[in-house]
Amino acid sequence: MSSLSSETESIDISGIASSVEDAIFTRHSIRDYLSKPVEDSVLQELFSKSLRAPSWKNSQPWKVHVVSGPKRDRMAELLQERAKQSETPVPDTIWPTGFPADAKRRMFDLGMKIYGAAGIERKDKEARDKFMLRNFEFFGAPTAVFITTEFELNFYIALDIGCFLNTIMLLARSYGLGTVPQAALSAFPEVVRKELSLAESEKVVCGLSLGYPKPDSVLNKFHTPREEVSDIVKFYK
Ligand SMILES: Cc1cc2nc3c(=O)[nH]c(=O)nc-3n(C[C@H](O)[C@H](O)[C@H](O)COP(=O)(O)O)c2cc1C
């Protein structure tokens, strides 16, 4: 039997992870940020180290666009405007649709937690839509990251980029930074391409918000649960 109940551990999100294990256990998605900019030297170091991520035959199918300052503000404005016109995403990638019952339960639980923390009633669609738009202002993060590829989009490219994303997120913890990976930032790729002057062949796979977490925000406090190891991992001899 799985357990979704063991969640609210106390995690110091403003601390700096001192080991990989520490980074793994203290990372969770941050959806409320301080406006304090991330220092250029930190961004340089973080992204230079992140390139150590593994990929299929070392093909490194990614390009990273790190957006801060006025450019970040403009992109937040444009993406929100675009999302208000029509919420229907038009991503370059295929977003998943059908999910098994177990996953639906976990997704429902996540929704309850996020909207609960944001003080939003489940039935209040207007408030939920408004919160959804926070994705497009990067939840207040001073830096937005877009990951693109010119490779043919396929399963292994997605795996490679997943490895890359996680490397960025874990490294971020060793600088005391928070992150949230966001499919939402790939919803309107034409806006991203236009604003970053990218070729049509540059496909937007995923985005990520990056910054210093607001330490007291309830949105940053919940630590999503995981299934029991015995339900997921089988050991053989
Ligand atoms: C590929 C991917 C896409 C995601 N897209 C979004 C998103 O668009 N908006 C959002 O708020 N969170 C997004 N998330 C964050 C997940 O909801 C979160 O990782 C999950 O609930 C587990 O919680 P944790 O990151 O706090 O451990 C995404 C995560 C992944 C891996």
The ligand as an SDF file (V2000), in Angstrom:
LIG
                    3D

 31 33  0  0  0  0  0  0  0  0999 V2000
    8.7390   17.7550  -16.6330 C   0  0  0  0  0  0  0  0  0  0  0  0
    8.0910   18.5170  -15.4980 C   0  0  0  0  0  0  0  0  0  0  0  0
    7.1870   19.5240  -15.7790 C   0  0  0  0  0  0  0  0  0  0  0  0
    6.6040   20.2630  -14.7400 C   0  0  0  0  0  0  0  0  0  0  0  0
    5.7650   21.3170  -15.0350 N   0  0  0  0  0  0  0  0  0  0  0  0
    5.2990   22.0970  -14.0370 C   0  0  0  0  0  0  0  0  0  0  0  0
    4.5670   23.2780  -14.3480 C   0  0  0  0  0  0  0  0  0  0  0  0
    4.3210   23.6030  -15.5060 O   0  0  0  0  0  0  0  0  0  0  0  0
    4.1560   24.0590  -13.3200 N   0  0  0  0  0  0  0  0  0  0  0  0
    4.4260   23.7390  -12.0000 C   0  0  0  0  0  0  0  0  0  0  0  0
    4.0270   24.4990  -11.1010 O   0  0  0  0  0  0  0  0  0  0  0  0
    5.1330   22.6220  -11.6890 N   0  0  0  0  0  0  0  0  0  0  0  0
    5.5810   21.8150  -12.6630 C   0  0  0  0  0  0  0  0  0  0  0  0
    6.3520   20.7070  -12.3650 N   0  0  0  0  0  0  0  0  0  0  0  0
    6.6910   20.4160  -10.9670 C   0  0  0  0  0  0  0  0  0  0  0  0
    5.9890   19.1640  -10.4360 C   0  0  0  0  0  0  0  0  0  0  0  0
    4.6550   19.4570  -10.1320 O   0  0  0  0  0  0  0  0  0  0  0  0
    6.7470   18.6790   -9.1940 C   0  0  0  0  0  0  0  0  0  0  0  0
    8.0610   18.3460   -9.5520 O   0  0  0  0  0  0  0  0  0  0  0  0
    6.0920   17.4580   -8.5690 C   0  0  0  0  0  0  0  0  0  0  0  0
    4.8200   17.7750   -8.0640 O   0  0  0  0  0  0  0  0  0  0  0  0
    6.9520   16.9070   -7.4190 C   0  0  0  0  0  0  0  0  0  0  0  0
    7.1090   17.9020   -6.4280 O   0  0  0  0  0  0  0  0  0  0  0  0
    8.5160   18.4780   -5.9970 P   0  0  0  0  0  0  0  0  0  0  0  0
    9.1930   19.0070   -7.2370 O   0  0  0  0  0  0  0  0  0  0  0  0
    8.1650   19.5740   -5.0350 O   0  0  0  0  0  0  0  0  0  0  0  0
    9.3030   17.3720   -5.3760 O   0  0  0  0  0  0  0  0  0  0  0  0
    6.9090   19.9340  -13.3800 C   0  0  0  0  0  0  0  0  0  0  0  0
    7.8210   18.9060  -13.1220 C   0  0  0  0  0  0  0  0  0  0  0  0
    8.4130   18.2090  -14.1560 C   0  0  0  0  0  0  0  0  0  0  0  0
    9.4390   17.1400  -13.8400 C   0  0  0  0  0  0  0  0  0  0  0  0
  1  2  1  0
  2  3  1  0
  2 30  2  0
  3  4  2  0
  4  5  1  0
  4 28  1  0
  5  6  2  0
  6  7  1  0
  6 13  1  0
  7  8  2  0
  7  9  1  0
  9 10  1  0
 10 11  2  0
 10 12  1  0
 12 13  2  0
 13 14  1  0
 14 15  1  0
 14 28  1  0
 15 16  1  0
 16 17  1  0
 16 18  1  0
 18 19  1  0
 18 20  1  0
 20 21  1  0
 20 22  1  0
 22 23  1  0
 23 24  1  0
 24 25  2  0
 24 26  1  0
 24 27  1  0
 28 29  2  0
 29 30  1  0
 30 31  1  0
M  END
$$$$
